[in-house]
Amino acid sequence: DVPSVWLPEMLRRAGYTTAGFGKTHWGHSRTPASTRGFETRVVGCREVGQEIGVTRWQDEDDPEGLSNYRQEVQSYGPGEEGAEGYLGTDSRVPAGQHRDGWVADQALRWLATASLDPKRPLFFYLSFLKPHAGLNAPPEFARRIEAGKIRLPDQPPWSQEMQTHLGALERASSFHRGRYEQWRRAFVAGGESALRATILRYYANCAWLDDLFGRVLQNLRKIGRLENALIIFLSDHGELLGERNFRFSKYCLYESSVRVPLVIAGSALPHSLRGTSTDRLVELIDI
């Protein structure tokens, strides 16, 4: 039993063609998850979801390429969030062998070859792992970022968290305390230059994902699917990126952790709402 009908299943019942590419993390229970209503479902690799009915896996389609990627990030730690994952590197692995690059290639191939029924609207879901760590984007995207314009985060006037919820987290969790200590040692040793390089590589991840989304949108436009469309861009968490004395990722309630992008655009958006913004509280479930 489930508490509600999943979004792709709801849209499938309403007559949509439903296609989902990339990360969900649904299939991490003892009983593997279904595709939740996606008629076409592609997941990049098993560690980001094991679903019944998935059409292709990078593990099966390009195991050598995936092995090359995993070898590059083997020192990055769980979730690629260790100190090495945030120090990062210019990737030596071809973009198509990255998990996100492979997923984007599959999405583009599907858009180019699928026989879509023009009478059925399309729900097209595309989800990437980056810009999450590890910070190892293809090097051409790092070259787009002007290092001299990178602003380092302001730090609090104390070196240790005490009477804050971060301090409570460290006292309660040896995992989070150990991970933070690893981050802090690495970036104290590396100084400002290490943190500046990390921020640049995070921006490079963002630039790469922006490029992938742009390629997919161009193909959707080419097949006429943006003529009456809503485009929703969102994320599941933020990134501290060295704030509060070299903390990264999420795992707290500060702004950089809990604020996420939510952008709604497209030709179906009423003209009165285009170019506007709101400061109302929203959550992903509002979609």
Sequence and secondary structure as in RCSB ss.txt:
>XXXX:A:sequence
DVPSVWLPEMLRRAGYTTAGFGKTHWGHSRTPASTRGFETRVVGCREVGQEIGVTRWQDEDDPEGLSNYRQEVQS
YGPGEEGAEGYLGTDSRVPAGQHRDGWVADQALRWLATASLDPKRPLFFYLSFLKPHAGLNAPPEFARRIEAGKI
RLPDQPPWSQEMQTHLGALERASSFHRGRYEQWRRAFVAGGESALRATILRYYANCAWLDDLFGRVLQNLRKIGR
LENALIIFLSDHGELLGERNFRFSKYCLYESSVRVPLVIAGSALPHSLRGTSTDRLVELIDI
>XXXX:A:secstr
  SS  HHHHHHHTT EEEEEE      SSS B  TT SEEEES GGG  BTT  EEHHHH HHHHHHHHHHTTT
S GGG SHHHHH     S GGGSHHHHHHHHHHHHHHH    TTS EEEEEE  TTSS     HHHHTTS GGG 
      S SS  SSHHHHHHHH HHHHHHHHHHHHHHHHHHHHHHHHHHHHHHHHHHHHHHHHHHHHHHHHHTTT
TTT  EEEE S    TTHHHHB S SS SHHHH   EEEESTTS GGGTT    S   GGG 
